[in-house]
Amino acid sequence: MTRTRAPSQQALAVLLVLADAGEEWRHGYDIATQADIKSGTLYPLLMRLEAQGQLEAVWQESPTPGRPPRHAYRLTEAGRAWLAGMGEALDQARARRRAAELQTGWAVAPRSSTKPS
């Protein structure tokens, strides 16, 4: 029997950003900005969620010549199904996000979509 733990507040923030993105790909920087998480927390979390099959990652070439490729992420079907079963925890994460937006005086707008190369 596999033991499942409740996701951390940081994981919920990341999952919420990806859930709100739907089928769109998100780069780590966009996720970190929208979830208000530092990269030292974000990238290990993204790798763990990918290893668990909750999200997928692809390398994308940079639109700016000379810049390195970067990862883009989105939820898998399994990840969306997992989130659908989280109901209350996800609602609480959304409420925290709204409260933070109100406190800072601005809302985090979704970024434009990026497609894998």
The 8 nearest C-alpha neighbors of each residue, nearest first, counted from 0:
[[1, 2, 3, 4, 51, 5, 81, 52],
 [2, 0, 3, 4, 51, 5, 52, 50],
 [1, 3, 0, 4, 5, 6, 51, 81],
 [4, 2, 1, 5, 6, 0, 51, 81],
 [5, 3, 6, 2, 7, 1, 10, 85],
 [4, 6, 7, 3, 88, 85, 8, 11],
 [5, 7, 10, 4, 11, 8, 9, 88],
 [6, 8, 10, 9, 11, 5, 12, 4],
 [7, 9, 11, 10, 12, 6, 92, 13],
 [10, 8, 12, 7, 11, 13, 36, 34],
 [11, 9, 7, 13, 12, 8, 6, 14],
 [10, 12, 14, 8, 9, 13, 15, 7],
 [11, 13, 9, 15, 34, 10, 14, 8],
 [14, 12, 10, 16, 15, 11, 34, 9],
 [15, 13, 11, 17, 16, 12, 18, 10],
 [14, 16, 18, 12, 13, 17, 11, 19],
 [17, 15, 13, 19, 14, 18, 20, 12],
 [16, 18, 20, 14, 19, 15, 73, 74],
 [19, 17, 15, 20, 21, 16, 14, 74],
 [18, 20, 16, 17, 21, 15, 109, 14],
 [21, 19, 17, 18, 23, 22, 16, 109],
 [22, 20, 18, 19, 23, 17, 73, 74],
 [21, 23, 20, 24, 73, 74, 18, 17],
 [24, 22, 112, 20, 21, 25, 113, 73],
 [23, 25, 73, 72, 113, 71, 112, 114],
 [26, 24, 71, 72, 29, 73, 23, 30],
 [25, 27, 71, 29, 28, 70, 72, 30],
 [26, 28, 30, 29, 31, 25, 71, 70],
 [27, 29, 31, 30, 26, 32, 38, 25],
 [30, 28, 32, 26, 27, 31, 33, 25],
 [29, 31, 27, 33, 28, 32, 34, 26],
 [30, 32, 36, 28, 34, 29, 35, 33],
 [33, 31, 35, 29, 30, 34, 28, 36],
 [32, 34, 30, 35, 31, 107, 29, 16],
 [33, 35, 12, 31, 36, 32, 13, 30],
 [36, 34, 32, 31, 33, 37, 30, 12],
 [37, 35, 31, 34, 41, 38, 40, 32],
 [36, 38, 39, 40, 41, 31, 35, 32],
 [37, 39, 41, 40, 42, 36, 31, 28],
 [40, 38, 37, 41, 42, 43, 36, 44],
 [39, 41, 38, 37, 42, 43, 44, 36],
 [42, 40, 38, 44, 39, 43, 37, 45],
 [41, 43, 45, 44, 38, 40, 46, 39],
 [44, 42, 46, 45, 41, 40, 47, 39],
 [43, 45, 47, 41, 42, 46, 48, 40],
 [44, 46, 42, 48, 47, 43, 49, 41],
 [47, 45, 49, 43, 44, 48, 50, 42],
 [46, 48, 50, 44, 49, 45, 43, 51],
 [49, 47, 51, 45, 53, 50, 46, 54],
 [48, 50, 54, 52, 46, 51, 47, 53],
 [51, 49, 47, 52, 48, 46, 53, 54],
 [52, 50, 48, 49, 53, 47, 54, 46],
 [53, 51, 49, 50, 54, 48, 77, 78],
 [54, 52, 78, 48, 51, 75, 49, 77],
 [55, 53, 74, 49, 75, 73, 52, 48],
 [54, 56, 73, 49, 72, 75, 74, 57],
 [55, 57, 72, 71, 70, 73, 54, 58],
 [58, 56, 71, 70, 59, 72, 115, 55],
 [57, 59, 70, 69, 68, 71, 60, 56],
 [60, 58, 68, 69, 116, 115, 70, 61],
 [59, 61, 68, 62, 69, 116, 58, 67],
 [60, 62, 68, 63, 66, 67, 59, 64],
 [61, 63, 64, 60, 66, 59, 68, 65],
 [64, 62, 61, 66, 65, 60, 67, 68],
 [65, 63, 66, 62, 61, 67, 60, 68],
 [64, 66, 63, 67, 61, 62, 68, 60],
 [65, 67, 64, 63, 61, 68, 62, 60],
 [68, 66, 61, 69, 65, 60, 64, 63],
 [69, 67, 60, 61, 59, 58, 66, 70],
 [70, 68, 59, 58, 67, 60, 71, 61],
 [69, 71, 58, 57, 59, 26, 56, 72],
 [70, 72, 26, 25, 57, 56, 24, 58],
 [71, 73, 56, 25, 24, 55, 26, 70],
 [74, 72, 24, 54, 55, 17, 25, 75],
 [75, 73, 54, 78, 53, 79, 55, 17],
 [74, 76, 54, 78, 77, 53, 55, 79],
 [75, 77, 79, 78, 80, 74, 53, 54],
 [78, 76, 80, 75, 79, 53, 81, 52],
 [79, 77, 53, 75, 81, 74, 76, 80],
 [78, 80, 82, 76, 81, 77, 83, 74],
 [79, 81, 83, 77, 78, 82, 76, 84],
 [82, 80, 78, 84, 79, 83, 77, 85],
 [83, 81, 85, 79, 84, 80, 78, 86],
 [84, 82, 80, 81, 85, 79, 86, 78],
 [83, 85, 82, 81, 86, 80, 79, 87],
 [84, 86, 82, 83, 88, 89, 87, 81],
 [87, 85, 89, 84, 88, 90, 83, 82],
 [86, 88, 90, 89, 85, 91, 92, 84],
 [89, 87, 91, 90, 85, 86, 92, 11],
 [88, 90, 92, 91, 87, 86, 85, 93],
 [91, 89, 87, 93, 92, 88, 86, 94],
 [90, 92, 94, 88, 89, 93, 87, 95],
 [93, 91, 89, 95, 94, 90, 96, 88],
 [92, 94, 96, 90, 91, 95, 97, 89],
 [93, 95, 91, 97, 96, 92, 98, 90],
 [96, 94, 98, 92, 93, 97, 99, 91],
 [95, 97, 93, 99, 94, 98, 92, 100],
 [98, 96, 100, 94, 99, 95, 93, 101],
 [99, 97, 95, 101, 100, 96, 102, 94],
 [100, 98, 102, 96, 97, 101, 95, 103],
 [99, 101, 106, 97, 103, 105, 98, 102],
 [102, 100, 104, 98, 99, 103, 97, 105],
 [101, 103, 99, 100, 104, 98, 105, 97],
 [104, 102, 100, 101, 105, 99, 106, 98],
 [105, 103, 101, 102, 100, 106, 99, 98],
 [106, 104, 100, 103, 101, 107, 102, 99],
 [105, 107, 100, 108, 104, 101, 97, 103],
 [108, 106, 33, 109, 105, 100, 32, 110],
 [107, 109, 106, 110, 33, 105, 111, 100],
 [108, 110, 107, 111, 20, 19, 33, 16],
 [111, 109, 108, 112, 29, 25, 20, 113],
 [112, 110, 113, 109, 23, 25, 24, 108],
 [113, 111, 23, 24, 110, 114, 25, 20],
 [114, 112, 24, 23, 111, 115, 25, 71],
 [113, 115, 24, 116, 112, 23, 59, 71],
 [116, 114, 59, 113, 57, 58, 24, 71],
 [115, 59, 114, 60, 58, 57, 113, 61]]
